[in-house]
Amino acid sequence: MSANRTALYGLPDHDLAPCASDAVQLSPLIVGSTDLATVADETFDAVTARAPAGAVERRYVLAHALRTLSPGGRLTVFAPKDRGGLRLKKELQALGCEVGESARRHNRICVCLRPSVIPGLEDALKAGAPRQIAENGLWTQPGVFSWDRLDAGTNALLQVLPAFSGVGADFGSGIGLLALNVLASPKVTKLTLVELDHRAVEVSRRNVTDPRAEIVWADARQTGLKDLDFVVSNPPFHEGGGEDKALGQAFIRAAAEALRKGGSLWIVANRHLPYEAILGESFSKVRLVGEGGGYKVFEAKK
């Protein structure tokens, strides 16, 4: 099957759902991928998807995947049983599909053909589309980190941030809430927002319109930024469904590489995460700025 007629959403698992090695990548979490929402109707003959865990996000992805299939095109979807897999069959049936289901390695795998009519399509697309938060007017989208509420870690960092000056970056910038606070200081001359989730990048472009801001779709661990005066970060610590302490540790190393001598990193972490050692290895001075509510905030200086 021609690769330009097949697509993949998320990282492949050929043991669960084989797909073409050069299929079009659609996941917003993989830099350079195609935005699923922009793909024209009936583009693909086959789509394979690693289904997201969030219910609203998952139905949005399923609906878009079906929409992009040609008549009779095949959709293969898989997910761990405890992260949405047990709901896949019913969700696809609600979208008009006749579903074949199997199980392997604690995953459910569903296969179906695009139905001639997709009931509930518009409702699923609308529910998962970008929207504004009524309380503050910021744009967000289901699936983005802490998309419908202020994350407690970000809030803990906001409570203690100083007024910055010079050139800086926000590693893992999300929808731009932290960046807006940083840019409130007139002494900040430039702020680079670095975010891996393309959906967050797109909504942050609506939220952060300050000309001093540059918004970059990239992995914060691989930015290439240098000689920064400051970095702020609320780094992720989950990847692929499980806790990964190495993620935050990699953010710390990347920040150390990006900062000039004397530059500072302001970082928040869940209290149980072991970041003190890597901070001590990467920076000359580290101080605990605040602690409470299950979080700790550090300032680390080069």
C-alpha positions as CSV (number, residue, x, y, z in Angstrom):
1,M,0.0,0.0,0.0
2,S,1.4,3.4,-0.9
3,A,2.8,5.2,2.1
4,N,1.1,8.5,1.2
5,R,-2.2,6.7,1.5
6,T,-1.5,5.3,5.0
7,A,-1.1,7.2,8.3
8,L,0.1,6.6,11.9
9,Y,-1.0,8.5,15.0
10,G,1.6,8.1,17.8
11,L,4.6,5.8,18.2
12,P,4.3,2.5,16.3
13,D,4.1,-0.9,17.9
14,H,4.4,-3.4,15.1
15,D,3.7,-6.3,17.5
16,L,0.2,-4.9,18.3
17,A,-0.6,-3.2,15.0
18,P,1.7,-3.4,12.0
19,C,1.8,-0.3,9.7
20,A,4.0,1.0,6.9
21,S,7.4,2.3,8.1
22,D,7.0,5.5,6.1
23,A,3.3,6.1,6.9
24,V,2.4,9.8,7.4
25,Q,2.8,10.7,11.1
26,L,-0.1,12.5,12.7
27,S,0.7,12.7,16.4
28,P,1.0,16.3,17.9
29,L,3.7,14.9,20.2
30,I,6.2,14.1,17.4
31,V,7.9,17.2,16.0
32,G,7.3,17.7,12.3
33,S,4.2,15.6,12.1
34,T,1.1,16.5,10.1
35,D,-1.8,18.0,12.0
36,L,-4.6,15.5,12.0
37,A,-7.3,18.2,12.0
38,T,-5.9,19.7,8.8
39,V,-6.0,16.5,6.8
40,A,-8.7,16.5,4.1
41,D,-11.6,14.0,4.2
42,E,-11.0,10.6,2.6
43,T,-7.2,11.1,2.3
44,F,-6.0,7.7,3.6
45,D,-6.8,4.0,2.8
46,A,-5.5,2.9,6.3
47,V,-4.9,4.6,9.6
48,T,-3.2,3.1,12.7
49,A,-3.6,4.9,16.0
50,R,-2.1,4.5,19.5
51,A,-5.2,5.9,21.2
52,P,-4.8,8.6,23.9
53,A,-5.9,7.9,27.4
54,G,-8.1,10.9,27.9
55,A,-11.7,10.2,26.8
56,V,-12.5,13.5,25.1
57,E,-9.1,13.5,23.3
58,R,-9.5,9.9,22.3
59,R,-12.9,10.3,20.7
60,Y,-11.6,13.4,18.9
61,V,-8.7,11.4,17.4
62,L,-11.0,8.4,16.5
63,A,-13.5,10.7,14.8
64,H,-10.8,12.5,12.8
65,A,-9.1,9.2,11.8
66,L,-12.4,7.9,10.5
67,R,-13.1,11.2,8.7
68,T,-9.7,11.0,6.9
69,L,-10.3,7.5,5.6
70,S,-11.5,6.7,2.1
71,P,-14.8,4.8,1.9
72,G,-14.2,1.3,3.3
73,G,-10.7,2.4,4.6
74,R,-9.3,0.5,7.6
75,L,-8.8,1.9,11.0
76,T,-6.6,0.0,13.5
77,V,-6.5,1.4,17.1
78,F,-4.8,0.1,20.2
79,A,-4.5,1.1,23.8
80,P,-3.7,-0.4,27.2
81,K,-6.7,-1.8,29.0
82,D,-6.4,0.6,31.9
83,R,-5.8,3.6,29.7
84,G,-8.8,3.6,27.5
85,G,-8.5,0.2,25.8
86,L,-11.5,-1.2,27.4
87,R,-13.7,1.6,26.0
88,L,-12.4,1.6,22.4
89,K,-14.9,-0.9,21.0
90,K,-17.9,1.0,22.4
91,E,-16.6,4.3,21.3
92,L,-16.0,3.1,17.7
93,Q,-19.4,1.5,17.7
94,A,-20.9,4.8,18.7
95,L,-19.3,6.3,15.6
96,G,-21.1,3.7,13.4
97,C,-18.3,1.1,13.1
98,E,-18.5,-2.7,13.1
99,V,-15.6,-3.6,15.3
100,G,-13.3,-6.6,15.5
101,E,-11.5,-6.7,18.9
102,S,-8.5,-8.7,20.2
103,A,-6.2,-8.5,23.2
104,R,-2.4,-8.7,23.4
105,R,0.1,-7.6,26.1
106,H,-2.5,-6.0,28.2
107,N,-3.7,-3.9,25.3
108,R,-7.0,-4.0,23.4
109,I,-6.7,-3.8,19.6
110,C,-9.8,-2.8,17.5
111,V,-10.1,-2.9,13.8
112,C,-12.9,-1.5,11.7
113,L,-13.8,-0.1,8.3
114,R,-14.9,3.5,7.7
115,P,-18.7,3.4,7.8
116,S,-20.7,5.2,5.0
117,V,-22.2,7.5,7.7
118,I,-20.3,8.5,10.9
119,P,-22.9,9.3,13.6
120,G,-21.8,11.7,16.3
121,L,-18.8,12.9,14.2
122,E,-19.4,16.6,14.6
123,D,-20.0,16.3,18.3
124,A,-16.8,14.4,18.8
125,L,-14.8,16.9,16.8
126,K,-16.3,19.9,18.5
127,A,-15.7,18.4,22.0
128,G,-12.0,17.9,21.3
129,A,-11.3,21.1,19.5
130,P,-9.5,24.2,20.8
131,R,-11.5,26.4,23.1
132,Q,-11.3,29.4,25.4
133,I,-11.3,29.1,29.2
134,A,-14.1,31.3,30.5
135,E,-12.3,32.3,33.7
136,N,-9.2,33.9,32.0
137,G,-9.9,33.9,28.3
138,L,-6.9,31.7,27.5
139,W,-7.1,29.2,24.6
140,T,-6.6,25.5,25.4
141,Q,-7.4,22.0,24.0
142,P,-8.3,18.6,25.5
143,G,-5.2,16.5,25.6
144,V,-2.8,19.3,26.4
145,F,-1.2,19.1,29.9
146,S,-3.6,20.4,32.5
147,W,-5.8,21.7,29.7
148,D,-8.8,22.6,31.8
149,R,-7.3,23.9,35.1
150,L,-4.3,25.6,36.6
151,D,-1.7,23.0,37.3
152,A,-0.7,23.0,41.0
153,G,3.0,22.9,40.1
154,T,2.7,25.8,37.8
155,N,0.8,27.7,40.5
156,A,3.5,27.0,43.1
157,L,6.1,28.4,40.7
158,L,4.1,31.5,39.9
159,Q,3.9,32.3,43.6
160,V,7.6,32.8,44.0
161,L,8.9,33.9,40.6
162,P,11.0,37.1,40.6
163,A,10.8,39.8,38.0
164,F,13.3,38.6,35.3
165,S,15.5,40.6,33.0
166,G,17.3,39.8,29.8
167,V,16.9,36.8,27.5
168,G,15.3,33.6,28.7
169,A,13.3,30.5,27.9
170,D,10.3,28.5,29.2
171,F,11.1,24.8,28.8
172,G,7.8,22.9,28.4
173,S,5.7,26.1,28.0
174,G,2.3,24.5,27.6
175,I,-0.4,27.0,26.7
176,G,1.8,29.9,27.8
177,L,0.5,30.7,31.2
178,L,3.9,30.8,32.9
179,A,5.3,32.8,30.0
180,L,2.7,35.5,30.3
181,N,3.8,36.0,33.9
182,V,7.5,36.2,32.9
183,L,6.7,38.7,30.2
184,A,5.0,41.0,32.7
185,S,8.5,42.2,33.5
186,P,9.5,45.0,31.1
187,K,13.2,44.1,31.6
188,V,12.7,40.8,29.7
189,T,14.0,41.4,26.2
190,K,13.2,38.0,24.7
191,L,11.5,34.8,25.9
192,T,11.6,31.5,23.9
193,L,8.7,29.2,24.6
194,V,9.7,25.6,23.9
195,E,6.9,23.0,23.8
196,L,6.7,19.5,22.4
197,D,2.9,19.3,22.1
198,H,1.9,21.0,18.8
199,R,-1.6,21.6,20.1
200,A,-0.2,23.6,23.0
201,V,2.1,25.5,20.6
202,E,-0.9,26.5,18.5
203,V,-3.1,27.7,21.4
204,S,-0.1,29.5,23.0
205,R,0.3,31.5,19.8
206,R,-3.2,32.8,20.5
207,N,-2.5,33.4,24.2
208,V,1.0,34.9,24.0
209,T,1.1,37.7,21.4
210,D,3.9,39.8,23.0
211,P,6.5,40.6,20.3
212,R,9.3,39.6,22.7
213,A,8.1,36.0,22.7
214,E,9.2,33.3,20.2
215,I,7.2,30.1,20.3
216,V,9.0,27.0,19.1
217,W,7.7,23.5,18.5
218,A,10.6,21.4,19.8
219,D,11.8,19.0,22.5
220,A,13.2,21.1,25.3
221,R,16.0,18.6,25.8
222,Q,17.3,19.4,22.3
223,T,16.9,23.2,21.8
224,G,20.4,24.3,21.0
225,L,19.7,27.5,22.9
226,K,22.8,29.2,24.5
227,D,23.8,32.1,26.7
228,L,20.4,32.6,28.3
229,D,20.0,34.7,31.4
230,F,17.3,32.6,32.8
231,V,15.1,29.5,32.3
232,V,11.8,28.7,33.9
233,S,10.3,25.2,33.8
234,N,7.6,22.9,35.1
235,P,9.0,19.8,33.4
236,P,6.9,16.7,32.6
237,F,7.6,13.5,34.5
238,H,5.4,11.1,32.6
239,E,6.1,9.5,29.2
240,G,4.3,6.7,27.6
241,G,1.8,6.4,30.5
242,G,4.3,5.8,33.3
243,E,6.4,8.0,35.6
244,D,9.8,8.8,34.2
245,K,12.1,10.7,36.5
246,A,14.7,11.0,33.8
247,L,12.6,13.4,31.9
248,G,12.9,16.2,34.5
249,Q,16.5,15.4,35.0
250,A,17.1,15.8,31.2
251,F,15.3,19.2,31.3
252,I,17.7,20.3,34.1
253,R,20.8,19.3,32.1
254,A,19.4,21.1,29.0
255,A,18.8,24.2,31.0
256,A,22.3,24.1,32.4
257,E,23.7,23.9,28.9
258,A,21.5,26.8,27.7
259,L,22.4,29.2,30.5
260,R,25.3,31.6,30.6
261,K,27.6,31.7,33.6
262,G,25.6,33.3,36.4
263,G,22.3,32.5,34.7
264,S,19.5,30.9,36.7
265,L,17.0,28.1,36.4
266,W,13.7,28.3,38.3
267,I,12.1,24.9,38.4
268,V,9.2,23.3,40.1
269,A,8.8,19.5,40.9
270,N,6.7,17.1,42.8
271,R,8.1,16.7,46.2
272,H,9.0,13.0,45.7
273,L,11.1,13.5,42.6
274,P,14.8,13.2,43.1
275,Y,16.1,16.3,41.4
276,E,18.4,17.6,44.1
277,A,21.4,15.5,43.0
278,I,21.3,16.4,39.3
279,L,20.8,20.1,40.2
280,G,23.9,19.9,42.4
281,E,25.9,18.3,39.6
282,S,24.7,20.8,37.0
283,F,24.8,24.1,38.9
284,S,27.2,25.9,41.3
285,K,24.5,27.1,43.7
286,V,21.1,25.5,44.4
287,R,18.5,26.8,46.9
288,L,15.0,25.6,47.8
289,V,12.8,28.6,47.3
290,G,9.5,27.2,48.5
291,E,7.8,23.9,49.4
292,G,4.2,23.0,50.1
293,G,1.2,21.3,48.6
294,G,3.3,18.4,47.4
295,Y,5.7,20.6,45.4
296,K,9.1,22.2,45.8
297,V,10.6,25.1,43.8
298,F,14.3,25.5,43.3
299,E,16.5,28.3,42.0
300,A,19.7,27.0,40.5
301,K,22.6,29.3,39.4
302,K,25.4,28.4,37.0
